[in-house]
Amino acid sequence: MRLLAVVLGVGLSLSGASVANAQGPYGDPYGDPYVSPGGGMTGNVVLFVGAKAMDEAEWAPAHEHGEVGLGMDLQPMGWPVGVDVRLLSSGSDLVYEPTLGAWVELNTTELDFGVRKTWGEGGLTNVRPYVAGGIAMIDAELFIDGNGASGSGTGIWLAGGVYWILSGASGPGVTLGLELMSSAADADFPFGTFSAGGGHFNFTVGYHF
């Protein structure tokens, strides 16, 4: 959590600099990289809200989760790719597992970082499709009748999505979007090794700078 806070703070500082320093000759506050190459920074701060589905064979009936998260991506003007960092938290309902004869609950926390390719940069359209991927570090915690056991592992994640800049093509402004993501990591619990990743579907609300 501290790592994400530092990244968000740096990104917000850079966003202010990008608006002040990345003006093209046509007064484009987006800082069109084709007009003003190498000047400033572009990116997004994003809230994720959606669902995560874990391996049903391993985790049923606690495999279906609600999910929330925070993310940030940063890309220097004129660069082909940027960096992407997100922190996601998911959890199941408290459900009864008949084989164990117990009530179970499963939660995960996922720190993902990697690279991101976004199309549509340059202020020509307000639609931004993207793909991203990198390293996933996942912690999972299972409660059985209130008794907890935790495991963690490192793996990979891949995502694809699209967002719309509501203020128009040149930005900056509020964004709405959606994203599909897959993460994979084996977590080592005291009772064995199990998958802690899954499929993610999230709506996004953010701010583009």
C-alpha positions in Angstrom: 0.0 0.0 0.0 2.9 2.4 0.8 4.5 1.6 -2.6 1.3 2.5 -4.5 0.9 5.7 -2.5 4.4 6.8 -3.5 3.7 6.0 -7.1 0.4 7.9 -7.1 2.1 10.9 -5.5 4.9 11.0 -8.0 2.4 10.6 -10.9 0.2 13.4 -9.7 3.2 15.7 -9.5 4.3 14.7 -13.0 0.8 15.3 -14.3 1.0 18.9 -13.3 4.3 19.3 -15.0 2.9 17.7 -18.2 0.1 20.3 -18.5 2.5 23.2 -17.9 5.4 22.0 -20.1 3.9 19.8 -22.8 2.0 22.5 -24.8 2.1 22.0 -28.5 2.2 25.1 -30.9 -1.6 24.8 -31.2 -2.1 25.1 -27.4 -3.0 21.4 -27.1 -3.0 20.8 -23.3 -2.7 17.0 -24.1 0.8 17.6 -25.4 0.5 15.9 -28.7 3.8 13.8 -29.0 3.8 14.3 -32.8 3.6 18.1 -32.3 5.9 18.4 -29.2 8.1 15.3 -29.2 9.7 14.3 -25.8 7.9 17.0 -23.8 6.0 16.1 -20.7 4.2 13.1 -19.4 0.8 11.5 -19.9 -1.1 8.9 -17.9 -4.0 7.9 -15.8 -5.1 7.5 -12.2 -7.8 4.8 -12.1 -10.3 3.2 -9.7 -11.2 -0.5 -10.5 -14.6 -1.9 -9.5 -15.6 -5.4 -10.6 -15.1 -9.1 -10.1 -12.5 -11.8 -9.9 -13.1 -15.5 -10.7 -10.6 -18.0 -9.2 -10.0 -21.6 -10.1 -13.4 -23.3 -9.3 -11.8 -26.8 -9.0 -9.5 -25.6 -6.2 -11.6 -22.9 -4.4 -15.3 -23.6 -4.9 -17.6 -22.4 -3.4 -15.4 -19.4 -2.5 -14.0 -18.8 -6.0 -16.3 -15.9 -7.0 -15.1 -12.6 -5.7 -16.0 -8.9 -5.7 -13.0 -6.7 -6.5 -11.8 -3.1 -6.1 -8.4 -1.5 -6.8 -6.3 1.5 -7.6 -3.9 1.9 -10.5 -1.7 4.4 -12.3 0.0 4.4 -15.6 2.7 6.9 -16.8 4.2 7.4 -20.3 6.7 10.0 -21.4 5.5 11.9 -24.5 6.9 10.3 -27.6 7.6 6.9 -26.0 6.0 3.8 -27.5 5.1 2.3 -24.1 4.6 3.4 -20.5 4.6 1.8 -17.0 1.6 0.4 -15.3 1.1 -0.3 -11.5 -2.1 -1.5 -9.8 -3.1 -2.8 -6.4 -6.2 -5.0 -6.5 -8.2 -6.5 -3.5 -10.8 -9.2 -3.9 -12.9 -11.3 -1.5 -15.6 -14.0 -1.5 -18.7 -14.1 0.6 -18.8 -16.2 3.7 -20.0 -19.5 2.2 -20.6 -23.1 3.6 -18.4 -25.8 2.2 -20.2 -29.2 2.7 -17.1 -31.4 2.3 -15.4 -29.7 5.1 -18.6 -29.0 7.0 -17.4 -25.5 7.6 -17.9 -21.9 6.7 -15.1 -20.5 4.5 -14.0 -17.2 3.1 -11.2 -16.4 0.7 -9.5 -13.0 0.1 -6.7 -11.9 -2.2 -4.4 -8.9 -2.5 -2.6 -8.4 -5.8 0.2 -5.9 -6.6 0.9 -5.8 -10.3 3.5 -3.8 -12.2 4.6 -3.9 -15.8 4.5 -2.2 -19.2 1.5 -0.8 -21.1 0.8 0.1 -24.8 -2.0 2.6 -25.4 -3.3 3.5 -28.8 -4.9 6.8 -29.8 -2.4 9.0 -28.0 -1.8 12.4 -29.8 -5.2 14.1 -29.2 -6.9 12.7 -32.3 -9.6 10.7 -30.5 -11.0 10.4 -27.0 -11.1 6.5 -27.2 -8.0 4.8 -25.8 -7.6 1.0 -26.2 -4.6 -0.6 -24.5 -2.8 -3.8 -23.5 -0.6 -4.3 -20.5 1.2 -7.0 -18.6 4.0 -7.8 -16.2 4.8 -9.3 -12.8 2.1 -10.2 -10.3 2.7 -10.6 -6.6 -0.4 -12.1 -4.9 -1.2 -12.8 -1.3 -4.2 -15.0 -0.4 -5.9 -15.6 2.9 -8.4 -18.5 3.6 -10.6 -18.5 6.6 -12.2 -21.8 7.8 -14.7 -21.3 10.6 -12.8 -18.1 11.5 -9.3 -19.7 11.5 -7.0 -18.1 8.9 -4.2 -19.5 6.8 -2.3 -17.4 4.3 -0.1 -18.0 1.2 1.7 -15.9 -1.3 3.3 -16.3 -4.7 4.8 -14.4 -7.7 3.6 -14.8 -11.3 2.4 -12.8 -14.3 -0.6 -10.8 -15.4 -2.0 -9.7 -18.8 -4.8 -7.1 -19.4 -6.6 -5.5 -22.2 -9.1 -2.7 -22.0 -10.4 0.6 -23.3 -11.4 4.0 -21.8 -13.1 7.1 -22.9 -11.9 10.7 -22.0 -15.2 12.5 -21.3 -13.8 16.0 -21.8 -12.8 15.2 -25.4 -9.8 14.0 -27.4 -7.2 16.5 -26.1 -7.9 15.9 -22.3 -7.1 16.2 -19.5 -10.3 14.9 -17.9 -12.4 12.2 -16.3 -12.4 8.7 -17.9 -14.8 5.8 -18.0 -13.7 2.3 -19.2 -13.7 -1.4 -18.8 -10.9 -4.0 -18.6 -10.4 -7.8 -18.9 -7.4 -9.2 -17.0 -5.8 -12.5 -16.2 -3.3 -13.2 -13.4 -1.5 -16.4 -12.5 0.6 -17.2 -9.4 0.9 -20.3 -7.2 0.6 -19.4 -3.5 2.3 -21.6 -0.9 -0.1 -22.3 2.0 0.7 -24.5 5.1 -1.5 -27.2 3.6 -0.2 -27.1 0.0 0.3 -24.9 -3.1 -2.8 -23.5 -4.8 -3.5 -20.9 -7.6 -4.1 -17.4 -6.3 -4.7 -15.7 -9.6 -7.8 -15.6 -11.7 -9.8 -13.8 -14.3 -10.7 -10.2 -13.6 -13.5 -8.0 -15.1 -13.5 -4.4 -14.0 -15.2 -1.2 -14.8 -12.8 1.8 -14.5 -13.3 5.4 -13.4 -10.2 7.6 -13.6 -8.5 10.9 -14.5 -6.4 11.3 -17.6 -3.6 13.9 -17.7 
